[in-house]
Amino acid sequence: MSFAVLVLAAGKGTRMRSRTPKVLHELAGRPLVGWPIAAAHDAGADRVVVVHSPDGALDALLAAAPPTVTGAIQAQADGTAGAVLSGLPALDDAEIRTVVVVPGDAPLVDGQTIRDLVERHEARSAAATVLGAELADPSGYGRLVRDEQGDLLRIVETKAPGDATEDELAIREVNAGVYAFDAARLQAALEQIGTDNAQGERYLPDVLAVLRAAGGAIGAVTAADPDVVLGVNDRWQLAQVGAITRARLLRAHAEAGVTFLDPSSVLVDADVQIGQDTVIEPGVQLRAGTLVGRDCLIGQGTVAIGSDIADGATIRSSTLDGARVGEGASVGPYAYLRPGAQLHAAAKVGTFVEIKNSLIGEGSKVPHLSYIGDADVGPGSNLGAATITANYNAKTKVKSRTVLGANVRTSVDTTLVAPVMLGDRAYTAAGSVVTEDVPEGGLAVARARQRNIDGYADRGA
């Protein structure tokens, strides 16, 4: 097969009531339009063309897309047929046999559905093939009317009384809005579509009658999954489709060996990877770009954003944002790992600890109530409660690093004023404010001597 997919994404989506274009609203970690693009890739499309408006809203998305994805501007909002006409020139340099058209707001159309449609379309050399779906309640959808051989006679709209007969309304197979066309015949047919209707637009389904009149066969394929017809026109539909999408993602992970204690409370984005025998507790969010290894425990309420969690790690009720957690490491509860936080194997970050842009060495521990920023902590070290790296100079507006060697021990309530270095096996005394380097094996005592004032409580006010 040689086929291209045109994703129609030029609509304004006014029913979303948003300054953000509809197709850029997020669904499970991807913009809405990213789902049909991903489906086209999964199906094996040779080329993907995203037809969009000239307002530039999709420019950044297209710039970051793979080379097989290109954009085409629909300069005039003249309907779906006009959108396809705008996209076809992007295929002039490609040897494409079939053109598939998918709405940009149809995230439940998957790669297998597109591939099945193309295979059925090309097997019978049809001029066009329409994707349909059988619904228990087809109200509001256009019906697919077939002939005795199963070919498509027409699509009957049902939006207004009198649009369809009682027999047509009884049909449960509806138009999913996805089409496969013979590329050689599509351009000429599109050019014959006029705008003689109330909206003054050119409608893609009108192409079917033109192709049939020219002697082409018009087929129809019933999708295995009826949810493919579900598009997104408003925020409530976005939420409904999102729930279906998340349930599919969780099921795929579960079938691959992941345990979810309460799937209804868990959110996992589309590109998240989770290894076998990992357990996900209730209320967990694994957001885009997160990788979780095997045999991990991701505890209740944990949020991980773009983070890498290695095999055997335990994360309890914590937030990770752009962090890396090594094999067998432990985080939380109630820890916050910010961008650049790196925990090596068997490291521990405990309760109410914040780590930012820092490396915690193998087997090292930051058990509780500490802030470690812009620091390198060697292996086997232990940082006592309320260890703080003071890494920012407010006058120079410069952040400096703190470097701790191997097997360092800081006592409780230690402040390390960067830039400062503690050698291997160095110690600090409780309550110290360390401003100078500490040599290997040394003890830093940096605090005022205690002075007791006798009878203080009995003095007058």
C-alpha positions in Angstrom: 0.0 0.0 0.0 1.1 3.5 -0.7 -1.2 6.0 1.0 -1.3 9.4 2.6 -3.5 10.7 5.4 -5.0 14.2 5.3 -5.8 15.5 8.8 -8.4 18.3 8.7 -7.5 20.7 11.5 -8.6 24.1 10.2 -11.8 24.5 12.1 -12.2 27.2 14.7 -13.9 25.1 17.3 -15.9 28.0 18.7 -18.0 25.6 20.9 -14.9 25.0 23.0 -15.2 28.6 24.3 -11.5 28.9 24.4 -8.6 31.1 23.1 -6.8 27.9 22.3 -7.7 26.3 19.0 -9.8 23.1 19.5 -7.3 20.8 18.0 -4.6 22.0 20.4 -6.5 21.1 23.5 -4.7 18.3 25.4 -6.0 14.8 25.6 -4.0 12.3 27.6 -0.7 14.2 27.1 -1.1 15.0 23.4 -2.9 17.8 21.6 -6.1 16.6 20.1 -4.8 16.7 16.6 -1.8 14.6 17.7 -4.0 11.5 17.9 -5.0 11.2 14.3 -1.4 12.1 13.3 -0.2 9.2 15.6 -2.8 6.9 14.1 -1.7 7.7 10.6 1.9 6.8 11.6 0.8 3.6 13.3 -1.1 2.6 10.1 2.0 3.0 8.0 1.1 6.2 6.1 3.8 7.3 3.6 2.8 11.0 4.2 0.7 12.9 6.7 -0.6 16.3 5.8 -2.2 18.5 8.4 -4.6 21.0 6.8 -4.8 24.1 9.1 -5.8 27.7 9.1 -3.4 30.5 8.3 -3.4 31.9 11.9 -0.1 30.1 12.8 -1.5 28.3 15.8 -0.2 24.9 14.6 3.2 26.2 13.4 5.1 25.1 16.5 3.5 21.6 16.5 4.3 21.1 12.8 7.9 22.3 13.2 8.5 19.6 15.9 6.8 16.9 13.9 8.6 14.1 12.0 9.7 14.7 8.4 6.7 12.6 7.1 4.3 15.2 8.6 3.8 18.4 6.6 1.3 21.3 6.9 -1.0 22.8 4.3 -2.9 26.0 4.8 -6.6 26.3 4.0 -6.7 30.0 3.2 -10.5 30.2 3.0 -12.9 28.5 5.4 -14.9 26.9 2.6 -15.7 23.5 4.1 -14.3 20.0 4.2 -14.0 19.5 0.5 -12.1 22.8 0.3 -9.8 21.6 3.1 -8.9 18.4 1.1 -8.3 20.5 -2.0 -5.9 22.7 0.0 -4.0 19.6 1.2 -3.6 17.7 -2.0 -0.8 19.9 -3.4 1.4 18.7 -0.5 1.3 15.3 -2.1 2.4 16.3 -5.6 5.9 14.9 -5.2 4.8 11.6 -3.7 3.5 8.5 -5.5 0.3 8.0 -3.5 -2.3 5.6 -4.5 -4.9 6.2 -1.8 -5.7 9.4 0.2 -7.4 8.9 3.6 -9.2 11.9 5.2 -9.5 12.0 9.0 -11.0 14.8 11.1 -8.5 16.5 13.4 -10.9 16.2 16.3 -11.4 12.4 16.1 -8.9 11.0 18.6 -10.4 7.5 18.8 -9.6 6.6 15.2 -6.6 4.3 15.6 -4.0 3.0 13.2 -5.5 -0.4 12.8 -8.8 1.2 11.7 -7.1 3.3 9.1 -5.1 0.3 7.8 -8.2 -1.9 7.6 -10.0 0.9 5.7 -7.1 1.3 3.2 -6.8 -2.5 2.6 -10.5 -2.9 1.9 -10.5 0.1 -0.3 -7.6 -1.0 -2.4 -8.7 -4.6 -2.6 -11.6 -3.7 -4.7 -10.1 -0.7 -6.5 -12.9 1.6 -5.3 -13.1 5.2 -6.1 -14.0 5.9 -2.5 -14.7 4.0 0.7 -16.5 5.4 3.7 -15.8 4.3 7.3 -19.0 3.5 9.2 -19.9 2.4 12.7 -23.0 0.7 14.1 -24.4 2.5 17.1 -27.1 1.4 19.5 -28.4 4.9 19.3 -27.5 6.5 16.0 -29.6 9.7 16.6 -28.1 12.8 15.1 -25.6 11.0 12.8 -25.8 10.6 9.0 -26.8 7.1 8.0 -25.0 4.9 5.5 -27.5 3.6 3.0 -26.2 0.5 1.1 -27.4 -1.4 -1.9 -28.0 -5.2 -2.1 -24.3 -5.8 -2.8 -23.2 -3.8 0.3 -21.9 -0.8 -1.7 -22.8 2.7 -0.5 -25.7 4.3 -2.2 -25.8 7.6 -0.2 -25.2 9.2 3.1 -28.5 10.6 4.6 -28.3 13.4 7.1 -30.7 13.3 10.0 -30.3 16.7 11.7 -33.7 18.1 10.8 -37.1 16.6 10.6 -37.8 15.3 7.1 -34.1 14.8 6.2 -34.6 11.0 6.2 -37.4 8.5 5.9 -38.5 6.1 8.7 -36.6 3.3 7.0 -33.5 5.4 6.8 -33.8 6.5 10.4 -33.9 2.8 11.4 -30.4 2.2 10.0 -27.9 1.9 12.8 -24.7 2.3 10.7 -23.6 5.9 10.7 -20.9 7.9 8.9 -17.7 8.2 11.0 -16.4 11.0 8.9 -13.3 9.1 7.7 -12.9 8.4 4.0 -10.4 6.7 1.6 -10.2 8.0 -1.9 -8.5 6.9 -5.1 -5.8 9.6 -5.4 -5.9 9.8 -9.2 -9.7 10.6 -9.2 -10.0 12.7 -6.2 -8.7 16.1 -7.5 -11.0 16.3 -10.5 -14.1 15.2 -8.4 -13.3 17.9 -5.7 -13.2 20.6 -8.3 -16.8 19.8 -9.3 -18.2 20.5 -5.8 -20.0 23.8 -5.4 -21.1 26.0 -2.5 -24.9 26.0 -3.3 -26.0 25.5 0.3 -27.0 27.5 3.3 -23.5 27.7 4.7 -21.8 28.4 1.4 -19.3 25.6 1.9 -18.1 22.7 -0.1 -18.8 19.4 1.6 -16.6 16.3 1.2 -19.5 13.8 1.2 -20.7 15.4 -2.1 -17.7 14.0 -3.8 -19.1 10.5 -3.5 -22.0 11.3 -5.9 -19.5 12.8 -8.4 -17.3 9.7 -8.3 -20.3 7.4 -8.6 -21.6 9.3 -11.6 -18.2 8.9 -13.3 -18.6 5.1 -12.9 -16.5 4.6 -9.7 -17.4 2.1 -7.0 -18.2 3.6 -3.6 -17.6 1.1 -0.8 -18.3 1.2 3.0 -16.5 -0.5 5.8 -17.9 -1.0 9.3 -15.4 -0.2 12.0 -14.8 -2.9 14.6 -15.0 -0.2 17.3 -18.1 2.1 17.2 -16.3 4.7 19.3 -14.4 5.9 16.2 -17.4 8.2 15.5 -16.9 10.1 18.7 -15.4 13.5 17.9 -14.8 16.6 20.1 -16.8 19.7 19.7 -16.9 21.0 23.2 -15.3 20.6 26.6 -17.7 18.0 27.8 -17.1 15.8 24.8 -13.4 16.3 25.4 -13.8 14.9 28.9 -15.9 12.0 27.7 -13.5 11.0 25.0 -10.6 11.5 27.4 -12.2 9.0 29.8 -12.4 6.4 27.0 -8.8 7.1 26.0 -7.4 6.8 29.5 -9.3 3.6 30.1 -7.8 2.1 26.9 -4.3 3.2 27.9 -4.6 1.6 31.3 -6.0 -1.6 29.9 -3.1 -1.9 27.5 -0.6 -1.4 30.4 -2.5 -3.9 32.6 -2.5 -6.5 29.8 1.3 -6.0 29.6 1.8 -6.8 33.2 1.1 -3.6 35.3 -1.1 -3.7 38.4 -3.5 -0.9 39.0 -5.2 -1.0 42.4 -7.9 1.5 41.4 -7.8 2.2 37.7 -10.7 4.7 37.9 -8.5 7.2 39.9 -5.3 6.8 37.8 -4.2 9.1 34.9 -1.6 7.8 32.5 -0.7 9.8 29.4 -0.2 8.3 25.9 3.5 8.0 25.6 4.2 6.8 29.2 6.0 3.5 29.5 5.6 1.1 32.5 7.5 -2.1 33.1 6.1 -5.5 34.2 5.2 -6.1 37.8 5.0 -2.5 38.7 2.2 -1.6 41.1 0.3 1.7 40.7 -1.7 2.8 43.7 -4.8 5.1 43.7 -4.6 8.7 42.6 -1.4 8.4 40.6 -0.7 10.7 37.6 2.0 9.6 35.1 2.2 12.5 32.7 3.8 12.8 29.3 7.4 11.7 28.9 7.5 9.5 32.0 9.3 6.1 32.0 8.7 3.6 34.8 10.8 0.4 35.0 9.9 -3.0 36.3 9.0 -4.0 39.8 8.4 -0.4 41.0 5.9 0.8 43.5 4.3 4.1 42.6 2.5 5.2 45.7 -0.8 6.9 46.3 -1.1 10.5 45.0 2.2 10.5 43.2 2.6 12.8 40.2 5.4 12.2 37.7 6.0 14.6 34.8 8.6 13.7 32.2 10.6 11.7 34.7 12.6 8.5 34.5 12.1 5.9 37.2 14.4 2.8 37.1 13.6 -0.8 38.0 12.7 -1.5 41.6 12.3 2.1 42.7 9.6 3.1 45.3 7.9 6.4 45.0 5.4 7.3 47.8 3.0 10.2 47.6 5.6 12.5 45.9 5.9 14.9 42.9 8.6 14.3 40.3 9.1 16.9 37.5 11.9 16.2 35.1 13.7 13.9 37.6 15.7 10.7 37.2 15.4 8.0 39.9 17.9 5.2 39.9 17.4 1.4 40.4 16.1 0.5 43.8 16.0 4.1 45.0 13.3 5.4 47.4 11.4 8.7 47.3 8.9 10.1 49.8 6.5 10.4 51.1 5.8 14.0 50.3 9.1 14.7 48.5 9.5 17.1 45.5 12.0 16.2 42.8 12.4 19.2 40.5 14.0 19.4 37.1 17.6 18.1 37.1 17.2 15.9 40.2 19.1 12.7 39.8 19.1 9.9 42.3 21.6 7.1 41.7 20.9 3.4 42.6 19.6 2.7 46.1 19.6 6.4 47.1 16.9 7.7 49.4 15.0 11.0 49.5 12.6 11.1 52.4 9.7 13.1 53.8 9.4 16.8 53.0 12.6 16.9 51.0 13.0 19.0 47.9 15.8 18.2 45.3 16.5 20.5 42.4 19.3 20.2 39.7 21.3 17.9 42.0 22.9 14.5 41.9 22.4 12.2 44.9 25.0 9.5 44.8 24.6 5.7 45.0 23.2 4.7 48.4 23.2 8.3 49.8 20.3 9.4 51.9 18.5 12.7 52.4 15.9 11.4 54.9 13.8 14.4 55.8 13.1 18.1 55.9 15.9 19.2 53.6 16.4 21.4 50.5 19.2 20.3 48.2 19.7 22.5 45.1 22.5 22.8 42.6 24.6 20.2 44.5 26.6 17.0 43.9 26.4 14.5 46.7 28.8 11.6 46.5 28.0 7.9 47.3 27.3 6.6 50.7 26.6 10.1 52.3 23.9 10.9 54.8 22.4 14.4 55.1 20.7 15.1 58.4 17.3 16.7 58.9 17.1 20.3 57.8 20.2 20.2 55.7 20.0 23.2 53.3 22.1 24.3 50.4 22.1 28.1 50.2 22.9 28.2 46.5 21.7 31.7 45.4 23.6 35.0 45.8 20.9 37.7 45.7 23.4 40.4 44.9 25.2 38.8 42.0 22.1 36.8 41.0 24.3 33.8 40.5 23.7 30.2 41.6 26.7 28.2 42.7 27.1 24.5 43.4 27.7 22.6 46.5 29.9 19.5 46.3 29.9 16.7 48.9 32.3 13.8 48.6 31.7 10.2 49.5 30.5 9.1 52.9 29.9 12.7 54.1 27.7 13.1 57.2 25.9 16.4 57.9 24.2 16.8 61.2 20.8 18.3 61.7 20.2 21.9 60.8 23.3 22.3 58.6 23.3 25.1 56.1 25.9 24.8 53.2 26.5 28.2 51.7 27.7 27.7 48.1 30.1 27.5 46.6 31.5 25.1 49.1 33.1 21.6 49.1 33.1 18.9 51.7 35.7 16.2 51.2 35.2 12.5 51.6 34.2 11.4 55.1 33.7 15.0 56.2 31.3 15.8 59.0 29.4 18.9 60.1 28.2 19.7 63.6 24.5 20.3 64.3 23.4 23.8 63.7 26.4 24.8 61.6 26.4 27.4 58.8 29.3 26.1 56.6 30.9 28.8 54.4 34.3 27.3 53.8 35.5 24.0 52.4 35.8 21.1 54.8 38.8 18.8 54.2 38.6 15.0 53.9 37.7 13.4 57.2 37.3 16.8 58.9 34.5 18.1 61.1 33.1 21.6 60.5 31.7 23.4 63.6 30.3 26.7 62.5 28.0 28.0 65.2 28.0 30.5 68.1 28.9 29.1 71.5 25.9 28.6 73.8 25.5 31.2 76.6 23.0 30.7 79.4 21.5 33.7 81.2 20.5 32.7 84.7 17.2 33.9 86.1 16.0 35.2 82.7 12.4 33.9 83.3 12.1 35.9 86.5 13.1 39.2 85.1 10.4 41.9 84.9 8.7 42.7 81.6 
